[in-house]
Amino acid sequence: MLLETLYPLFLILLFSVIITKSKYFNRSEIGSPLLVLGFLLKCISAFYFGYLFNKNILTGNDTFNYLRNSEIIYSSIQESWLTYFKLTFGRNWHSNPDSNLIPYIDKMDFWYDNSNYLMVRINAIIRLFSFGIYNVHAVIFAFISFMGIYNLYLFFENKVFNKRILQLILFGIPSIVFWTSGVHKEAIVVFALGMSLYNTDNLFSYQYERKHVIRTILGLFILGSIRIYILAFLIPLYIAIILSQKISFPKRTFRFYAILMIFLCIISLALIDTLIPNFSLFNEFIVRRTHFLRASGNTTFDVITNFNSIESFFLVIIDAIINPFIHPFPNESNLFLVFIASLETYLMLFIILATVFSLSYKNLYKNPYALFCILFSLSILFLIGLIVNNSGAIVRYRSIAIPFLLIGLCLLYKPKENLQIETGAIIK
């Protein structure tokens, strides 16, 4: 019991010292105290995340299944370290594994699920020194997520006019801090996104090093392994940014970018379906949608389940656009957490709508990064709306999309003094 308390606290102290002393965490204008505070908030969220699942307040239990499966892999060390390495780093989706792996595979849940098995792999590595203590895994996932958020901040820091708002979005919005901190996929998705975008930005700034290439490839690989649809949206949109900067059409930036984005998205989707054996994004969409329609939970709501008429098809599309922004409703559950999540949802919706109606859309045509953020986030939100009919799952999944939407709107904001400087009318 003492070890279960002291070990996580020791790791929190160790990571806090790293954040304070490391040159890596001193590249931004954010002071060390604020960074440490951001990390502590993520640790508290990760602990609370596990507590809520342990008390069955949150359902699904994947967070503990990842640890249980990693414990099975760790137990293979008693037989052979080679067995452990095969289970942790070898292929997991093939149908004819080595005979000595079968007893362990039969005990696990995720061998044939590449996305979930990546989570098992990560926890199996952490298990080597965690002594099986959940909160040790929670602290490490919180730190991994914090690194991703920090990389996202570095990526956007010099692209926005108000860095305080950027800090608030990435480090301060409760649902984003909470859902991206626990022992779950969102922490790894944020890490992979931050690593990919920040290092890719360095690659095309002509200040890159070999490490930026390696980190970009690693980030994209992790992202594709855990959420391939996010990778399918990310790559064409970011390539469109690069090309729009290399091929200058000042008066046609929006049109050029939109056409390029659609063209590259089609190619990206076709390549994924062609290059990955036995995989289809459309089939994956059907499987995921069917899973949610068949499942039940505290915050499940009714949706149209078929596309057998033009009217139903359009109603499904409308629901897919609206649902990710308006759920959860305050009366969907008697849980206080749902009520709090609902308040935050409508506060963010109000901020988004107020910002949308107050922006100058001429800035949208001139800022490919704003277009990237808005289209990337809306693509994810639309897909969530098509697939998910559970408010709790919507809140968790959209924690990846909402920061990009808010940042995209921030990128469009220009203070009056900056507009005056651009036009040459500087007022002293």
C-alpha positions as CSV (number, residue, x, y, z in Angstrom):
1,M,0.0,0.0,0.0
2,L,2.9,2.4,0.8
3,L,4.6,1.6,-2.5
4,E,1.3,2.3,-4.4
5,T,1.2,5.8,-2.9
6,L,4.9,6.7,-2.9
7,Y,5.9,5.4,-6.3
8,P,3.4,7.5,-8.3
9,L,4.4,10.6,-6.2
10,F,8.1,9.9,-6.9
11,L,7.4,9.7,-10.6
12,I,5.4,13.0,-10.5
13,L,8.3,14.7,-8.7
14,L,10.8,13.2,-11.3
15,F,8.8,14.3,-14.3
16,S,8.3,17.8,-12.7
17,V,12.1,18.1,-12.3
18,I,12.5,17.1,-16.0
19,I,10.0,19.7,-17.1
20,T,11.7,22.4,-15.1
21,K,15.3,21.5,-16.0
22,S,15.2,20.1,-19.5
23,K,16.1,22.4,-22.4
24,Y,13.3,20.6,-24.4
25,F,10.7,22.1,-22.1
26,N,12.2,25.6,-22.2
27,R,11.7,26.2,-25.9
28,S,8.5,28.1,-25.4
29,E,7.4,31.3,-23.7
30,I,5.6,29.4,-21.1
31,G,7.3,29.5,-17.7
32,S,8.3,26.3,-15.9
33,P,5.8,26.8,-13.0
34,L,2.9,26.9,-15.5
35,L,4.1,23.8,-17.4
36,V,4.5,21.9,-14.1
37,L,0.9,23.0,-13.1
38,G,-0.3,21.7,-16.5
39,F,1.4,18.4,-15.9
40,L,0.0,18.1,-12.4
41,L,-3.6,18.8,-13.7
42,K,-3.1,15.9,-16.2
43,C,-1.8,13.6,-13.4
44,I,-4.9,14.4,-11.2
45,S,-7.1,13.8,-14.2
46,A,-5.4,10.5,-15.0
47,F,-6.0,9.4,-11.3
48,Y,-9.6,10.5,-11.4
49,F,-10.1,8.8,-14.8
50,G,-9.1,5.4,-13.2
51,Y,-11.2,6.1,-10.1
52,L,-14.3,6.7,-12.2
53,F,-13.8,3.5,-14.2
54,N,-13.0,1.5,-11.0
55,K,-16.3,2.7,-9.4
56,N,-18.2,1.9,-12.6
57,I,-19.2,5.6,-12.9
58,L,-17.6,5.5,-16.4
59,T,-18.3,2.2,-18.3
60,G,-16.3,0.3,-20.9
61,N,-13.4,-0.7,-18.6
62,D,-10.9,-0.8,-21.5
63,T,-8.4,1.1,-19.3
64,F,-8.2,-1.8,-16.9
65,N,-8.3,-4.4,-19.7
66,Y,-5.2,-2.9,-21.2
67,L,-3.4,-3.4,-17.9
68,R,-4.8,-6.9,-17.5
69,N,-3.6,-7.9,-20.9
70,S,-0.2,-6.3,-20.3
71,E,0.0,-8.4,-17.1
72,I,-0.5,-11.5,-19.2
73,I,2.4,-10.5,-21.5
74,Y,4.6,-9.7,-18.5
75,S,3.9,-13.1,-17.0
76,S,5.5,-14.7,-20.1
77,I,8.9,-13.5,-18.9
78,Q,8.8,-16.5,-16.5
79,E,8.9,-18.7,-19.6
80,S,11.3,-16.7,-21.8
81,W,12.2,-13.1,-22.4
82,L,11.9,-14.0,-26.1
83,T,8.3,-14.8,-25.6
84,Y,7.8,-11.4,-24.0
85,F,9.5,-9.6,-26.9
86,K,7.4,-11.5,-29.4
87,L,4.1,-10.6,-27.7
88,T,5.2,-7.0,-27.1
89,F,6.9,-6.1,-30.4
90,G,5.8,-8.8,-32.8
91,R,2.9,-8.9,-35.2
92,N,-0.4,-9.4,-33.4
93,W,-3.0,-9.7,-36.1
94,H,-1.8,-12.8,-38.0
95,S,-3.8,-15.9,-37.7
96,N,-1.0,-18.4,-37.2
97,P,1.1,-17.3,-34.2
98,D,3.9,-19.4,-32.7
99,S,2.6,-22.3,-30.7
100,N,4.3,-21.0,-27.5
101,L,2.3,-17.7,-27.8
102,I,-1.1,-19.3,-28.0
103,P,-1.6,-19.9,-24.2
104,Y,-1.1,-16.2,-23.7
105,I,-3.1,-15.1,-26.7
106,D,-6.1,-17.1,-25.6
107,K,-6.2,-15.2,-22.3
108,M,-6.1,-11.8,-24.0
109,D,-8.9,-9.6,-25.5
110,F,-7.2,-7.6,-28.1
111,W,-4.8,-9.8,-30.1
112,Y,-6.7,-9.3,-33.4
113,D,-7.5,-5.6,-32.7
114,N,-4.4,-3.6,-33.9
115,S,-5.5,-0.3,-32.3
116,N,-6.3,-1.7,-28.9
117,Y,-3.3,-4.0,-28.9
118,L,-1.0,-1.0,-29.3
119,M,-2.3,0.1,-25.9
120,V,-1.5,-3.3,-24.5
121,R,2.0,-3.1,-25.9
122,I,2.6,0.3,-24.3
123,N,1.4,-0.9,-21.0
124,A,3.4,-4.1,-21.3
125,I,6.6,-2.0,-21.6
126,I,5.6,0.2,-18.6
127,R,4.8,-3.0,-16.6
128,L,8.5,-3.8,-16.6
129,F,9.0,-1.2,-13.9
130,S,5.5,-0.4,-12.7
131,F,5.0,-3.4,-10.3
132,G,1.5,-3.5,-11.7
133,I,0.5,-0.3,-9.9
134,Y,-2.3,1.4,-11.9
135,N,-1.4,4.9,-10.9
136,V,2.2,4.4,-12.1
137,H,0.7,3.7,-15.6
138,A,-1.5,6.8,-15.1
139,V,1.4,9.1,-14.3
140,I,3.3,7.9,-17.4
141,F,0.3,8.3,-19.7
142,A,-0.3,11.8,-18.2
143,F,3.3,12.7,-19.1
144,I,3.1,11.2,-22.6
145,S,0.0,13.2,-23.2
146,F,1.6,16.3,-21.7
147,M,4.5,16.0,-24.2
148,G,1.9,15.8,-27.0
149,I,0.1,18.9,-25.8
150,Y,3.4,20.7,-25.4
151,N,4.4,19.8,-28.9
152,L,1.1,21.1,-30.2
153,Y,1.7,24.4,-28.3
154,L,5.2,24.7,-30.0
155,F,3.6,24.0,-33.4
156,F,1.0,26.8,-33.0
157,E,2.9,29.3,-30.7
158,N,4.3,31.5,-33.5
159,K,1.1,31.2,-35.6
160,V,-1.4,32.8,-33.2
161,F,-1.6,36.4,-32.0
162,N,-2.8,35.6,-28.4
163,K,-0.6,33.0,-26.8
164,R,-2.5,33.1,-23.6
165,I,-5.7,31.9,-25.3
166,L,-3.7,29.1,-26.9
167,Q,-2.3,28.1,-23.5
168,L,-5.9,28.1,-22.1
169,I,-7.2,25.9,-24.9
170,L,-4.5,23.3,-24.7
171,F,-3.7,23.3,-20.9
172,G,-6.9,24.6,-19.3
173,I,-10.2,23.4,-20.8
174,P,-11.4,20.7,-18.4
175,S,-12.7,18.1,-20.8
176,I,-9.6,18.3,-23.0
177,V,-7.3,18.0,-19.9
178,F,-9.4,15.1,-18.5
179,W,-10.1,12.9,-21.5
180,T,-6.6,13.2,-23.0
181,S,-4.8,12.3,-19.7
182,G,-5.9,8.8,-18.7
183,V,-4.7,5.3,-19.6
184,H,-6.6,5.4,-22.9
185,K,-6.1,6.0,-26.6
186,E,-6.7,9.8,-26.5
187,A,-3.4,10.3,-24.5
188,I,-1.5,8.5,-27.3
189,V,-3.4,10.2,-30.1
190,V,-2.5,13.6,-28.6
191,F,1.2,12.5,-28.2
192,A,1.3,11.3,-31.8
193,L,-0.4,14.4,-33.2
194,G,1.9,16.7,-31.3
195,M,5.0,14.8,-32.3
196,S,4.0,14.6,-36.0
197,L,3.0,18.3,-36.5
198,Y,5.8,19.9,-34.5
199,N,8.5,17.8,-36.2
200,T,7.0,18.1,-39.7
201,D,6.9,21.8,-39.2
202,N,10.6,21.7,-38.5
203,L,11.2,19.6,-41.5
204,F,9.8,22.3,-43.8
205,S,11.4,25.2,-42.0
206,Y,14.8,24.3,-43.3
207,Q,16.1,24.0,-39.7
208,Y,15.5,20.3,-39.4
209,E,17.7,17.6,-38.2
210,R,17.6,13.8,-38.6
211,K,15.8,13.4,-35.4
212,H,12.8,15.4,-36.8
213,V,12.5,12.9,-39.7
214,I,12.5,10.0,-37.2
215,R,10.0,11.6,-34.8
216,T,7.7,12.5,-37.7
217,I,7.7,9.0,-39.0
218,L,7.2,7.5,-35.5
219,G,4.3,9.9,-34.7
220,L,2.5,9.2,-38.0
221,F,3.0,5.4,-37.5
222,I,1.6,5.6,-33.9
223,L,-1.3,7.7,-35.1
224,G,-2.1,5.3,-38.0
225,S,-1.9,2.3,-35.7
226,I,-4.3,3.7,-33.1
227,R,-6.7,6.0,-35.0
228,I,-6.2,5.5,-38.8
229,Y,-9.1,7.8,-39.7
230,I,-7.3,10.7,-38.0
231,L,-4.2,9.9,-40.0
232,A,-6.4,9.8,-43.2
233,F,-7.6,13.4,-42.5
234,L,-4.3,14.7,-41.2
235,I,-1.9,13.8,-44.1
236,P,-3.8,15.3,-47.1
237,L,-4.7,18.5,-45.1
238,Y,-1.2,19.1,-44.0
239,I,0.3,18.3,-47.5
240,A,-2.2,20.9,-48.8
241,I,-0.7,23.5,-46.4
242,I,2.8,22.8,-47.6
243,L,1.8,23.0,-51.3
244,S,-0.3,26.1,-50.7
245,Q,2.8,27.8,-49.3
246,K,5.1,26.6,-52.1
247,I,2.6,27.5,-54.9
248,S,1.4,31.0,-54.2
249,F,-2.0,32.1,-55.3
250,P,-2.8,35.0,-53.0
251,K,-6.2,35.7,-54.4
252,R,-7.3,32.1,-54.6
253,T,-5.9,30.5,-51.4
254,F,-9.2,29.2,-50.2
255,R,-10.3,27.7,-53.5
256,F,-6.9,26.3,-54.2
257,Y,-6.6,24.8,-50.7
258,A,-10.2,23.3,-50.8
259,I,-9.7,21.7,-54.2
260,L,-6.3,20.4,-53.2
261,M,-7.7,19.1,-49.9
262,I,-10.5,17.1,-51.5
263,F,-8.2,15.7,-54.2
264,L,-5.6,14.6,-51.6
265,C,-8.2,13.2,-49.2
266,I,-9.5,10.9,-52.0
267,I,-6.0,9.8,-52.8
268,S,-5.3,9.2,-49.1
269,L,-8.4,7.1,-48.6
270,A,-7.7,5.1,-51.7
271,L,-4.1,4.5,-50.7
272,I,-5.1,3.3,-47.2
273,D,-7.6,0.9,-48.6
274,T,-5.1,-0.4,-51.2
275,L,-1.9,-0.6,-49.2
276,I,-3.2,-2.1,-46.0
277,P,-4.0,-5.8,-46.5
278,N,-7.5,-7.0,-45.5
279,F,-8.5,-3.5,-44.4
280,S,-11.3,-1.2,-45.7
281,L,-12.1,2.2,-44.2
282,F,-15.8,1.8,-45.2
283,N,-16.0,-1.6,-43.5
284,E,-14.3,-0.1,-40.5
285,F,-16.9,2.6,-40.4
286,I,-19.8,0.1,-40.6
287,V,-18.2,-2.1,-37.8
288,R,-17.7,0.9,-35.5
289,R,-21.2,2.3,-36.1
290,T,-22.8,-1.1,-35.6
291,H,-20.9,-1.5,-32.4
292,F,-22.2,1.7,-30.9
293,L,-25.8,1.1,-32.2
294,R,-25.8,-2.3,-30.4
295,A,-24.2,-1.1,-27.2
296,S,-26.0,0.6,-24.4
297,G,-24.9,3.0,-21.7
298,N,-26.0,5.7,-19.3
299,T,-25.9,8.4,-22.0
300,T,-26.9,6.5,-25.1
301,F,-29.5,8.4,-27.3
302,D,-31.6,7.3,-30.2
303,V,-30.5,7.9,-33.8
304,I,-31.7,6.9,-37.3
305,T,-30.2,3.5,-38.0
306,N,-30.8,3.1,-41.7
307,F,-30.2,4.9,-45.0
308,N,-33.2,3.3,-46.9
309,S,-34.6,6.6,-48.1
310,I,-33.4,10.0,-49.2
311,E,-35.1,11.6,-46.2
312,S,-33.5,9.3,-43.7
313,F,-30.1,9.8,-45.4
314,F,-30.3,13.5,-45.0
315,L,-31.5,13.2,-41.4
316,V,-28.5,11.1,-40.6
317,I,-26.2,13.7,-42.1
318,I,-27.9,16.5,-40.2
319,D,-27.6,14.5,-36.9
320,A,-23.9,13.8,-37.7
321,I,-23.3,17.6,-38.0
322,I,-25.3,18.6,-34.9
323,N,-24.8,15.8,-32.4
324,P,-21.1,16.3,-31.7
325,F,-21.7,19.9,-30.7
326,I,-24.9,19.6,-28.5
327,H,-24.4,16.4,-26.5
328,P,-24.6,15.7,-23.6
329,F,-27.9,17.2,-22.6
330,P,-28.2,18.1,-18.9
331,N,-31.1,15.6,-18.4
332,E,-29.5,12.6,-20.2
333,S,-28.3,11.2,-16.9
334,N,-28.6,11.7,-13.2
335,L,-24.8,11.8,-12.9
336,F,-23.3,15.1,-11.8
337,L,-20.4,14.7,-14.2
338,V,-22.9,14.6,-17.2
339,F,-24.4,17.9,-16.0
340,I,-20.9,19.5,-15.7
341,A,-20.0,18.2,-19.2
342,S,-23.2,19.6,-20.5
343,L,-22.5,23.0,-19.1
344,E,-19.0,23.0,-20.6
345,T,-20.5,21.8,-24.0
346,Y,-22.9,24.8,-24.2
347,L,-20.3,27.2,-23.0
348,M,-17.9,26.1,-25.7
349,L,-20.7,26.1,-28.3
350,F,-21.6,29.7,-27.3
351,I,-17.9,30.7,-27.6
352,I,-17.6,29.0,-31.0
353,L,-20.8,30.7,-32.4
354,A,-19.9,34.1,-31.0
355,T,-16.4,33.8,-32.5
356,V,-17.7,32.6,-35.9
357,F,-20.1,35.5,-36.2
358,S,-17.4,38.1,-35.2
359,L,-14.5,37.0,-37.4
360,S,-13.5,38.5,-40.7
361,Y,-13.6,35.7,-43.3
362,K,-11.1,37.4,-45.5
363,N,-8.5,36.2,-43.0
364,L,-9.8,32.6,-43.6
365,Y,-8.8,32.8,-47.3
366,K,-5.3,33.9,-46.4
367,N,-4.4,31.5,-43.6
368,P,-3.9,27.9,-44.6
369,Y,-3.2,26.8,-41.0
370,A,-6.6,28.1,-39.9
371,L,-8.2,26.2,-42.8
372,F,-6.2,23.1,-41.8
373,C,-7.4,23.3,-38.1
374,I,-11.0,23.9,-38.9
375,L,-11.3,21.3,-41.7
376,F,-9.4,18.7,-39.6
377,S,-11.5,19.2,-36.6
378,L,-14.8,19.3,-38.5
379,S,-13.9,16.1,-40.4
380,I,-13.3,14.3,-37.0
381,L,-16.5,15.7,-35.5
382,F,-18.6,14.7,-38.5
383,L,-17.2,11.2,-38.4
384,I,-18.0,11.0,-34.7
385,G,-21.5,12.2,-35.4
386,L,-22.0,9.4,-38.0
387,I,-20.7,6.6,-35.8
388,V,-21.4,7.5,-32.1
389,N,-24.7,7.6,-30.4
390,N,-23.4,7.9,-26.8
391,S,-22.8,11.3,-25.2
392,G,-20.0,10.0,-23.0
393,A,-18.1,8.6,-26.0
394,I,-18.8,11.8,-28.0
395,V,-17.2,14.0,-25.2
396,R,-14.1,11.7,-25.1
397,Y,-13.7,11.5,-28.9
398,R,-14.2,15.2,-29.6
399,S,-11.5,16.1,-27.0
400,I,-9.1,15.6,-29.9
401,A,-11.1,17.8,-32.4
402,I,-12.3,20.7,-30.3
403,P,-8.8,22.1,-29.6
404,F,-8.1,22.3,-33.3
405,L,-11.4,24.0,-34.0
406,L,-10.8,26.6,-31.3
407,I,-7.2,27.2,-32.4
408,G,-8.3,27.5,-36.0
409,L,-10.7,30.3,-34.9
410,C,-7.9,31.9,-32.9
411,L,-5.7,31.9,-36.0
412,L,-8.3,33.9,-37.8
413,Y,-8.3,36.6,-35.1
414,K,-6.1,39.6,-35.7
415,P,-6.0,42.5,-33.3
416,K,-6.7,46.0,-34.8
417,E,-3.1,47.1,-34.4
418,N,-1.9,44.2,-36.5
419,L,-4.4,45.0,-39.2
420,Q,-3.2,48.6,-39.2
421,I,0.4,47.5,-39.5
422,E,-0.4,45.3,-42.4
423,T,-2.1,48.1,-44.3
424,G,0.7,50.5,-43.5
425,A,-1.6,52.8,-41.4
426,I,0.2,52.7,-38.2
427,I,-1.5,54.9,-35.6
428,K,0.8,56.1,-32.8
